């Protein structure tokens, strides 16, 4: 006897899926798009960068909210929200708001590992990277100016650490993936709890993850140069 066989549904994520992508699949939310140089160019507009920063910190907003917070007109914020949505970086929150007052949230975006060397030389990528670094610096400066006024528990839970060691590229990649997975696990769990109504004691928290090789020094193994075509510095 023959017939169609429908496999049982599986919760297992596809190979290479990040914890964040897995959580999005569980919630039936859109996955972060993989952007190329042309798409990244569309994100370099200063107002779009401000919108991305605001939605990253506040999770959701309307064009009216953004106009008030960023000192722009609703016409401007509405236009740039639509452009960000067109590239899949943000998405409308279904079932909330009206046709005139739409609520938006971040989806995010990513790049493929193999595209990083070429993207790093792209002017659009460099603009976004410099804007991101500047925003991080402003956030840390703001923290330093008010940390003494924070409740003791929040001040003690704050971390500003810098560590370094001699790693192989495989060890560095493993550390990057593990740190990201831990952060995403906590963030996804917190968002689920907040969505379920557990709001007491919560406030916005930002975490930065930076893992990168330092400039080569005499005696360092220049491994990996064959793949990029660059010469050791």
C-alpha positions in Angstrom: 0.0 0.0 0.0 1.3 3.4 -0.9 0.3 6.9 0.3 1.5 10.3 1.3 3.3 10.4 4.6 3.3 13.7 6.6 6.2 13.9 9.0 5.5 14.9 12.6 6.2 18.6 13.2 9.6 19.2 14.8 10.7 22.0 17.1 14.3 21.4 16.2 15.8 24.5 14.6 17.4 24.2 11.1 21.2 24.0 10.9 22.9 27.3 11.7 19.8 28.9 13.3 20.5 31.3 16.1 18.6 31.2 19.4 16.9 34.4 18.4 15.7 32.9 15.1 14.5 29.8 17.0 12.5 32.0 19.3 11.0 33.9 16.4 9.9 30.7 14.8 8.3 29.7 18.0 6.3 32.9 18.1 5.6 32.8 14.3 7.5 36.1 13.9 9.5 37.2 10.8 13.2 36.2 10.8 15.9 38.9 10.5 16.8 39.4 6.8 20.3 38.9 5.5 21.3 42.2 3.9 23.7 42.9 1.1 25.6 46.2 0.4 22.7 47.7 -1.6 20.2 47.0 1.2 22.6 48.3 3.9 22.9 51.6 1.9 19.2 52.2 2.5 19.7 52.0 6.2 22.4 54.6 6.5 20.0 57.6 6.5 20.5 59.3 9.9 16.8 59.3 10.7 16.5 55.6 9.9 19.5 54.9 12.2 17.7 56.9 14.9 14.5 54.9 14.4 16.5 51.6 14.6 18.2 52.7 17.8 14.9 53.8 19.4 13.1 50.6 18.4 16.0 48.5 19.6 15.9 50.2 23.0 12.1 50.6 23.4 11.0 47.5 21.4 7.9 49.2 19.8 6.7 52.6 18.7 4.4 54.5 16.4 5.3 57.2 13.9 3.8 59.7 16.3 5.9 58.4 19.2 9.0 58.6 17.1 8.2 62.0 15.8 7.9 63.3 19.3 11.0 61.6 20.7 13.3 62.4 17.7 12.0 65.9 16.9 10.7 65.1 13.5 7.4 65.3 11.7 5.1 62.3 11.6 5.3 62.5 7.8 9.0 61.9 8.0 8.9 59.1 10.5 6.0 57.4 8.7 8.0 57.5 5.4 11.2 56.1 6.9 9.3 53.4 8.9 7.8 52.2 5.6 11.2 52.1 4.0 12.7 50.1 6.9 9.7 47.7 6.7 10.3 47.3 2.9 13.7 46.0 3.7 12.4 43.7 6.4 14.3 45.3 9.2 11.1 46.2 11.1 7.6 44.8 11.1 4.2 46.0 12.0 2.7 44.6 15.2 -0.4 42.7 14.1 -3.6 43.4 15.9 -2.5 46.6 17.5 -3.3 50.1 16.5 -5.3 51.3 13.5 -4.6 52.2 9.9 -3.7 55.7 11.0 -1.6 54.7 14.0 0.4 51.7 13.3 2.8 50.1 15.8 6.2 48.9 14.7 8.9 46.7 16.2 12.4 45.6 15.3 13.2 42.5 13.4 16.9 43.2 13.0 19.2 42.2 10.2 22.3 40.2 9.6 25.1 39.6 7.1 26.6 36.4 5.9 30.0 35.6 7.3 31.5 35.3 3.8 30.3 38.8 2.9 31.9 40.5 5.9 35.3 41.2 4.2 33.8 42.9 1.2 31.1 44.7 3.2 33.7 46.1 5.5 35.2 48.0 2.6 31.7 49.3 1.5 31.1 53.0 2.4 27.5 52.2 3.6 28.8 49.6 6.0 31.4 51.9 7.4 28.9 54.6 7.9 26.6 52.3 9.9 29.5 50.9 11.9 30.7 54.4 12.9 27.1 55.4 13.8 26.8 52.2 15.9 30.1 52.8 17.7 29.1 56.4 18.4 25.7 55.4 19.8 27.4 52.8 22.1 29.8 55.5 23.4 27.0 57.9 24.1 25.1 55.2 26.0 28.2 54.4 28.1 28.9 58.1 28.8 25.4 58.6 29.9 25.7 55.6 32.3 28.9 57.0 33.9 27.2 60.3 34.5 24.3 58.8 36.4 25.6 55.5 37.9 26.0 57.1 41.3 22.3 57.9 41.4 21.2 54.4 40.4 19.7 52.1 43.1 22.4 49.9 44.6 21.1 46.7 43.2 21.1 48.0 39.6 24.5 49.6 40.0 25.9 46.3 41.3 24.4 44.3 38.4 26.0 46.6 35.9 29.1 45.2 34.1 31.8 46.9 32.0 34.5 44.4 31.3 37.3 44.0 28.9 39.2 40.7 28.5 41.8 39.5 26.0 43.7 36.3 25.3 45.6 34.5 22.5 42.9 32.4 20.8 42.6 30.5 17.6 40.0 31.6 15.1 37.9 28.6 16.0 38.0 29.5 19.7 37.1 33.1 19.0 34.1 32.0 16.8 32.9 29.6 19.5 33.2 32.3 22.2 31.2 34.7 20.0 28.5 32.2 19.4 28.2 31.2 23.1 28.1 34.8 24.4 25.4 35.7 21.8 23.4 32.6 22.6 23.5 33.4 26.4 22.4 37.0 25.8 19.6 36.1 23.4 18.3 33.4 25.7 17.9 35.9 28.6 16.4 38.5 26.3 13.9 36.2 24.7 12.9 34.8 28.2 12.4 38.4 29.5 10.3 39.4 26.5 8.1 36.3 26.9 7.5 37.1 30.6 6.8 40.8 29.8 4.3 39.7 27.1 2.7 37.5 29.7 2.1 40.4 32.0 5.1 40.1 34.3 6.2 43.7 34.3 7.0 44.4 38.0 10.7 45.4 38.5 11.5 45.6 34.9 13.3 48.4 33.0 15.1 48.7 29.7 18.6 47.2 29.7 21.2 47.3 27.0 24.0 44.8 26.4 26.9 45.1 24.0 28.9 42.1 22.6 32.2 42.9 20.9 34.6 40.0 20.0 37.3 40.9 17.5 41.0 40.2 16.8 43.5 42.9 17.8 46.2 44.1 15.4 48.8 41.5 14.8 52.0 41.7 16.9 55.4 40.2 16.2 55.2 36.5 16.9 51.5 36.2 16.3 50.4 33.4 13.9 49.0 35.1 10.8 46.5 32.3 10.2 43.5 32.8 8.0 45.2 35.2 5.5 45.0 32.7 2.7 41.2 32.8 2.7 41.0 36.6 2.6 43.8 37.3 0.2 45.4 39.9 2.5 48.9 40.0 3.6 49.9 39.9 7.3 50.2 43.4 8.8 
